[in-house]
Each structure stands twice: as structure tokens, then as C-alpha cells.
Amino acid sequence: MKTGLGVTLMSALIIGLFTFLFLKYVNVEYINHSIERNRMGMEAEKMPAAEIEEKTKVLSEDVYTPFRVATSTILLNLIAGTFMSFASATFLMKNPPEPEI
């Protein structure tokens, strides 16, 4: 189980770093594209224009920043990896350790 958690931590940090660098320097238009897709979804739901502008502003300033996306990627990978590590340790453990007296 310790190995699984270690692999999860290292992979989450590497993926988070890659995500940050990718969104900040390689594909800078990805965030703008995501915001535009959300805007089109809100327009399809017939939201008022003022509310669409307000939500779009919040998305662009607070939610869709490279740092925030990378941080959420790290957290989600840690949660999923921890769950998979515990689940696999539960099913793959052959002999539970005996208590020492």
C-alpha cells in the first residue's frame, strides 16, 4: 500500500506540473476555449446576458487559471490514486501481518 501511495503522489505531482506548463505556455487558448464553451452552454439555456457575463468573468478570473486547474488535477489524482491503492491492497493482501507481542 505504501508503494501505491508513493506512486500516486509522484504521478499526481508530475501530471500537475505538466498541466500547469501546458496551459501556461503551450496551449494558452485552451482556457479561452473552455470559457467560450461554457458561455455557449449558458446561452443555450437562455440565461440573461448580464448573468452570462458575470459567470464568464468569475470563470476567467477564479476558476480557469492554469494554477487552479493544475491544483485540482493534483487533488483529483491523489484522491483517485489513494482509493485505488486502498482497494487493491485490500484485495491483493495474501497474509495479513500478525501482531507482535
KAMO-V26814 format. One record per backbone hydrogen bond with DSSP energy under -1.0 kcal/mol. NH is the residue of the N-H (numbers start at 1). CO is the residue of the C=O. E is the energy in kcal/mol with one decimal. If there is no record, write none. Layout:
NH CO E
NH CO E
This chain:
5 1 -2.2
6 2 -2.3
7 3 -2.7
8 4 -2.3
9 5 -2.4
10 6 -2.5
11 7 -2.7
12 8 -2.5
13 9 -2.2
14 10 -2.3
15 11 -2.8
16 12 -2.4
17 13 -2.4
18 14 -2.6
19 15 -2.7
20 16 -2.4
21 17 -2.6
22 18 -2.9
23 19 -2.6
24 20 -2.3
25 21 -2.5
26 21 -1.0
27 22 -3.0
30 27 -1.3
33 29 -2.4
34 30 -2.4
35 31 -2.4
36 32 -2.2
37 33 -2.3
38 34 -2.1
39 35 -2.2
40 36 -2.4
41 37 -2.0
42 38 -2.3
43 39 -2.4
44 40 -2.1
45 41 -1.3
46 43 -1.4
47 42 -1.8
52 48 -2.1
53 49 -2.4
54 50 -2.2
55 51 -2.6
56 52 -2.5
57 53 -2.1
58 54 -2.1
59 55 -2.6
60 56 -2.4
61 57 -2.0
62 58 -2.8
63 58 -1.2
64 59 -3.2
65 63 -1.4
69 65 -2.7
70 66 -2.4
71 67 -2.5
72 68 -2.4
73 69 -2.0
74 70 -2.3
75 71 -2.5
76 72 -2.5
77 73 -2.2
78 74 -2.4
79 75 -2.4
80 76 -2.5
81 77 -2.6
82 78 -2.3
83 79 -2.2
84 80 -2.5
85 81 -2.4
86 82 -2.6
87 83 -2.5
88 84 -2.7
89 85 -2.3
90 86 -2.0
91 87 -1.8
92 88 -2.2
93 89 -1.2
